[in-house]
Amino acid sequence: MKKITLFILTTIIVIACNSNEKKIVDKTKVDQVSGATKKSSIHYTEETHLKNVKQLTFGGDNAEAYFSFDNQQLV
């Protein structure tokens, strides 16, 4: 009786863990290997101060940036 219960429980666990859902592949991700920046739709033509803004992280990755000692660049 214990072997049958163990077999049924193991079978249920294996079936529950094996989902048949198809994984959706997000093809909108940016190629992070090449590092190529693409023109984004968030840039406004009337913007005068932030013309060369680049997105540094993708997909929820966090990043830190600090000003250089001469306050001219972010590092």
VOTOR-377536 format. One record per residue (C-alpha): residue number from 1; residue in one letter; x, y, z. Coordinates in steps of 0.001 Angstrom, whole numbers, plus 500000, padded with zeros to 6 digits. Layout:
{marza NUM,A,{X,Y,Z}}
...
This chain:
{marza 1,M,{500000,500000,500000}}
{marza 2,K,{502842,502404,500812}}
{marza 3,K,{504505,501711,497452}}
{marza 4,I,{501302,502520,495544}}
{marza 5,T,{500822,505756,497484}}
{marza 6,L,{504434,506739,496902}}
{marza 7,F,{504145,505951,493187}}
{marza 8,I,{500924,507980,492816}}
{marza 9,L,{502376,510912,494753}}
{marza 10,T,{505562,510884,492663}}
{marza 11,T,{503540,510729,489445}}
{marza 12,I,{501392,513689,490506}}
{marza 13,I,{504472,515742,491389}}
{marza 14,V,{506166,514985,488061}}
{marza 15,I,{503017,515869,486110}}
{marza 16,A,{502535,519085,488104}}
{marza 17,C,{506119,520208,487507}}
{marza 18,N,{506028,519492,483788}}
{marza 19,S,{503959,522335,482367}}
{marza 20,N,{502919,522307,478731}}
{marza 21,E,{502811,526083,478429}}
{marza 22,K,{504739,527422,475476}}
{marza 23,K,{507318,529972,476405}}
{marza 24,I,{506910,533322,474692}}
{marza 25,V,{510191,534685,473429}}
{marza 26,D,{510530,538438,473636}}
{marza 27,K,{512064,539515,470336}}
{marza 28,T,{512072,543200,471262}}
{marza 29,K,{515252,542928,473333}}
{marza 30,V,{518214,544930,472206}}
{marza 31,D,{521395,543162,471165}}
{marza 32,Q,{523497,543635,474282}}
{marza 33,V,{526607,542082,472776}}
{marza 34,S,{527178,544638,470047}}
{marza 35,G,{526300,547596,472255}}
{marza 36,A,{524722,549371,469323}}
{marza 37,T,{522488,552240,470287}}
{marza 38,K,{519340,552755,468346}}
{marza 39,K,{517367,555928,467981}}
{marza 40,S,{514506,555776,470407}}
{marza 41,S,{511044,557226,470152}}
{marza 42,I,{511452,558871,473562}}
{marza 43,H,{513705,561600,472158}}
{marza 44,Y,{511893,564816,471408}}
{marza 45,T,{512888,567133,468601}}
{marza 46,E,{512283,570244,470709}}
{marza 47,E,{514573,569012,473496}}
{marza 48,T,{517710,571156,473600}}
{marza 49,H,{519646,569855,476617}}
{marza 50,L,{519405,566073,476383}}
{marza 51,K,{520228,565309,472754}}
{marza 52,N,{522750,562514,473333}}
{marza 53,V,{521056,560405,476024}}
{marza 54,K,{521698,556665,475687}}
{marza 55,Q,{519947,553825,477481}}
{marza 56,L,{522568,551897,479418}}
{marza 57,T,{520561,549043,480908}}
{marza 58,F,{517856,546803,479517}}
{marza 59,G,{515260,544475,480964}}
{marza 60,G,{515144,545830,484485}}
{marza 61,D,{518887,545758,485129}}
{marza 62,N,{520031,548392,487565}}
{marza 63,A,{523067,550579,487106}}
{marza 64,E,{525038,553169,489026}}
{marza 65,A,{526763,556202,487611}}
{marza 66,Y,{529103,558710,489169}}
{marza 67,F,{530499,561972,487889}}
{marza 68,S,{534206,562045,487098}}
{marza 69,F,{536471,564264,489189}}
{marza 70,D,{536245,567076,486653}}
{marza 71,N,{532401,566820,486572}}
{marza 72,Q,{532379,566398,482797}}
{marza 73,Q,{531558,562693,482366}}
{marza 74,L,{529568,559927,483982}}
{marza 75,V,{531614,556881,484890}}
